[in-house]
Amino acid sequence: MSLHHSTRGRAGLAIGALGVSALLLAGCAGGGAQNNGDDASSAEPIIVGTTDKVTTLDPAGSYDNGSLAVQTQVFPYLVNTDYNSTEVVPDLAESAEFTSPTEYTVTLPAGLKWANGNDLTSADVKFSFDRNVAIADPNGASSLLYNLDSVETPDDTTVVFKLKTENDQVFPFILTSFPGAIVDDEVFAADALTPDADIVDANAFGGPYTITSWDFNKTVEFTPNEEYQGLLDAPVNGGVILSYYGESSNLKLAVQEGDIDVAYRSLSATDVEDLKGRDSVKVVDGPGGEIRYIVFNFNTQPYGAGTSEADPAKALAVRQAVADLVDREAISEQVYKGTYTPLYSYVPEGFAGATDALKGLYGDGDGGPDAAKAKATLEAAGVTTPVKLSLQYSPDHYGPSSGDEYALVKEQLEADGLFEVDLKSTEWVQYSKDRTADVYPAYQLGWFPDYSDADNYLTPFFLKENFLGNHYDNPEVNDLILEQAVEPDVDTRTGMIEQIQELVAGDLSTVPLLQGAQVAVTGADVEGVLLDASFKLRFAPITK
């Protein structure tokens, strides 16, 4: 299926393709071949295991990998990326193109149906985007729709996205990600999140699968959707059971013993290393893009704007001292055995515009820590030591090694008496609520990109209204992010992406720590697990 992009649109899409070309080559080597749907679906379901958790099934209320892993199977998207590709092409749509510098027009096939028999028309599309913006859930991805002015539907099969600024290079990519999921306007509420059970009971699905059984964060049963019309071939399996594990050690044992067919997110580095030596399983590697980092809440961190000792200069010095003291190489080797590598900026290696902006600014200037520099920074700002810092992490969302990772961060910050760290952990479902309610002064997050462009490491984090909700606000950064997104010249745009990283490195809204690759472990008889540059595990091509 081809996408009828104007020249302007193609310029933007080329950036993403170039940016991840190195990653994509790695991804092509990892998985099985795409099944073209010629084989009969196997009656036996594929069993996939994960330690990830779902926040909510409603696409307007989630912006996390665990929720997307389910949503991408069951909701339709207007455009998407094909297997092993970074090019945006029609999915549910027949065509999608820029019809003017501020209009992106999508044409739907006539006669589309939801799995429940309801008509799927342009009205559903408009409803989906309007409600996402209206609800603006703090754990949702409505911030990605910053350039969307309005959605018009001249008829049942035509959707016109009116954009605020011209030449948007990123909007087609955004449609492939979290806010791009289309929902049934006869089932979902217009102004509030719809409960998971209501969605499942109403069979309000239009992706390759429907959900026939839903036990929140325990098991999900997926059944091929006979009404699905889209980019991806119809599922070649008879269905999928997604099983949730509380501990990665149990997930490892399950795939090792053949109790599940695929283990995806997250196994520890030592578990993966052990499994590589076993004939009963295969380890599938995919392109990188995942990052791990510490977020500072600018209101509640030491000397933050909402504290009794509010002082912007002292607050910055605290963040700078943390950046001076963290030893990424030690975390990489001791905790992750090199499966994650040190990250010294905000856009990871492999994407156009990636830099090492933090490397020269902090620590020893070559990536290592420097306690003397941290001490001098704190003294110059008049900060009393040890600095009391509350640091939070999630033990169940970012893999089993998070505890070891943050124990080591605590050790590094406290080693020279400059910090006194109160390290605590909270399960993800509660954690995701607390972090946007100013509960944590400093906390762990990880990021799995929604689309294959450097913008996805900037827009969600550093616009004034951002996904982090950490009260960071730099007008120069804000303006540059908006400008790069509509800059059609590749070289000019790359320079702007580099400049944004330099500015944020000076502010330290977050401290990046590590960059990692995707890993899945499958049974020896399993094929079709594709960890490609879409950064999604899609169930449809998996067979055994």
Number of C-alpha atoms within 10 A of each C-alpha: 11 12 17 17 18 14 12 19 22 18 17 25 22 16 26 23 20 17 20 24 20 15 21 23 15 19 25 20 16 20 21 17 15 16 17 12 15 9 10 10 16 14 10 12 18 21 18 22 26 25 27 25 22 23 24 25 22 22 26 29 24 24 26 24 24 20 20 24 19 22 22 23 23 28 23 28 25 24 28 28 21 18 20 17 19 26 23 26 26 26 25 24 23 21 21 26 22 22 15 14 17 19 22 21 19 24 20 21 15 13 10 18 17 23 21 15 12 15 18 24 23 23 20 19 25 20 19 23 22 17 20 25 20 13 17 16 18 21 20 23 25 28 21 24 17 16 20 18 12 14 21 15 18 11 11 17 20 21 24 22 21 19 21 15 16 17 22 25 25 25 22 24 25 21 21 24 22 26 25 27 25 26 28 26 20 14 15 21 15 16 13 16 18 18 13 14 14 12 18 16 14 14 20 24 27 29 28 27 29 26 23 13 15 16 12 15 20 15 16 18 18 24 19 23 21 15 18 25 19 21 22 20 16 22 27 23 23 17 25 22 19 23 20 21 21 17 16 24 15 15 26 24 15 17 24 23 12 15 14 22 27 28 27 21 22 28 25 20 19 13 15 17 14 12 20 14 11 12 10 15 21 22 20 20 21 25 26 27 26 17 24 21 18 22 27 26 26 25 20 22 26 29 21 22 17 15 13 10 12 17 15 16 15 22 23 23 25 25 23 23 25 24 28 27 27 26 21 21 19 19 23 21 14 13 21 20 15 15 19 23 20 22 27 27 23 28 27 24 21 18 24 25 22 19 20 19 22 25 19 12 18 25 24 16 13 12 21 17 22 18 21 14 17 24 19 13 19 24 14 11 16 12 19 12 13 15 17 14 18 17 22 24 24 23 21 23 25 22 18 21 19 21 19 15 18 24 14 18 23 19 16 21 25 16 13 14 13 23 21 17 19 11 17 16 17 15 13 19 16 11 20 19 14 13 23 16 12 18 14 23 20 25 23 21 20 19 17 20 22 24 27 30 26 28 24 19 23 20 21 18 21 25 26 20 19 21 21 22 21 27 20 22 16 15 12 11 22 17 13 16 21 17 17 22 23 20 21 20 13 15 13 11 23 18 13 20 26 20 18 22 24 20 14 21 24 15 17 23 23 26 25 26 25 23 23 22 20 24 21 23 27 24 21 15 11 17 20 18 25 28 29 29 30 25 23 22 20 21 24 24 23 24 23 16
